[in-house]
Amino acid sequence: MNYRRIIKAALLGMTVAVSPVASNFLVAETLRVVRNGTGSLLSVPMNRAVVVESDTPFAELSIANPAIADISTLSDRTIYVLGKSPGTTTLTLLDASGQLITNVNVRVAADISEFKERLQQVLPNEKIDVRTANDGIVLSGTVSSSQRLQRALDLAERYAPERVSNLMTVGGVQQVQLKVRFAEMERSVSKALGASLNGTVNGNGLSTGTYLAPGNAQALADGDPIALKAGSLGAFQFGINAGAIQLNVLLEALETRGMVRSLAEPNLIALSGQQATFHAGGEYPVPVAQDDGKISVEFKPFGVSLQFVPRVIDGDLINLELNSEVSALDVANGFTDGTFTINAFSSRKTSTTVELRDGESFAIAGLLKDDFQDLNSQIPWLGDIPVLGALFRSADYQRNQSELVIIITAHLVTPTRGEAIALPTDRVKPPSEKDLFLFGQISKDNKRLRGAAGEVAKQDFGGAYGYVLE
C-alpha cells in the first residue's frame, strides 16, 4: 500500500516539474508577423541621394543591405538615402516603442535621366524607350536606320558599359536593288600594203617579196597564178616583156575594220547587311594534274558575276561593297600541248566600296586602251629610193582601241503584289499550226492577260526596263 503511494507521489512531482518547461516551449514556437504600416517603393539613382520625409516620427532606422544603399537621419521625420550599387533592399522604420511604422522597398538603378536627355539631343526624332533592368539599360522602340541604332547603342555604353540590352528594330525600307551596267566597245583597224618585184634578163632573174616563195617563179613561167601572201584581200599584178627582158610587179593590199559592242545589265536585290551573288555564264573544264599522276577536271566559271553587300545607313543613304567581273574565253591566248588545248580567259573585274543615295549612279570603273603598231619592211637601200622605193617596201599598220565602263545604280525597293508583275514572255504565246504554216507567224501576242499583269504586259518593255522584246 505504501509502495503505491510512493509511486503516485513521484509521478505527481514529475508532472509539476515538467509543466512549466512545456509551457515555455509552446510560447517560443508562436510567431506574430508585424504588418503595421503600408510598404512602398523608393527608386534611388546610383551614386545619387534622395531625401525622404515620414508622416510619423520614427525612433530607429535599419537598412537590410548597406552595400546597396546607405541611410542617415536628418530629423525624426527626414531620412537621407544614398544609392551605392544596383539592386533592391528594404528600409525599416520603427517608433519609440519599437513598433513597426513601415517597410520601404529601396531600388537602386543606373541613372538614366541624363542619358535620356542626351539621347533626345543626339536623335531627336527617334522613338526610343529607355528602361533600367537590374544594373543595366534596356533600349526598345523603332529607329529609322541601322546607323542611328548604332549611335543609340554607343551612347548607352557610355552610361552602362557592357550592360546594354538592345530590343530596338529598324524601320523603313531595308531592301536595296542594284543595277550594274557593263558597257564595252572595241574597235580595230588593220592595213597592209606590200610590193613584190620579179625580173629576168636572158634567164637570169631577181625576185623580192611574194615571188621569193617556193614554186612561185616556176608558176610565173608556166603562166599559173601566184600564191599570194596569207591574209591578202586584194592583189594587182602587171608585167613588161621586152625581148630578153621580163619584169613583173605584184601589189598586195589588206585592210580590215571591226567593232565589237558588249553590254550586260545584271539586276539583283538584297536585304540591308546581307550578301547577294549573281552569275550568268558557264563553267569551263580545265585539266589539273594530281600527285598520283592522274588528271582531274576543275571547272572555272566565266561570264558575268556580281557580289555585293548593301547597308542602308541613314534614310536613303546606302553604303555598298561591290565585287563585279566580266570574263570570256580567249582562244587566241590559249595553251596547247599536242593532245589538248586549254583556252585562256579575258577578264575585267572591279572591287570597291561606295556610298550613294537612292536612285544615284556611279561610274565605278573605266578603262581606255589604245594599241598602235606600225611595221615597215624593205630591201636595204632600194626601199629608200623616192617613188620607186615603194616597189621594194611593205608596210603594216594596226590599231586596236577598247573602252570599258561599269556604272552602278542603287534603289530602295519594297515588295509589290504578285499579280502586278508581268514577265516578258507573258506577251507572247506559241502560234497555232494554221498561223505557223499558212501565215508564217512564229509568235502571237497574248491578249488574255487581265488585271494588273495585263496592264503591265501592254507596256513597251524596251529601253530602261531591260527587256528585248518589242
Helices and strands as residue ranges (DSSP letters): H 2-28, E 40-45, E 49-53, E 60-63, E 69-73, E 78-83, E 87-94, E 100-109, H 113-122, E 127-133, E 136-143, H 146-159, E 164-170, E 175-201, E 204-207, G 209-212, H 216-222, E 234-242, E 245-264, E 267-271, E 276-289, E 295-314, E 317-336, E 341-357, E 361-378, G 382-384, G 388-392, E 393-413, G 418-420, G 424-427, E 428-429, H 433-437, E 444-445, H 451-457, G 463-465
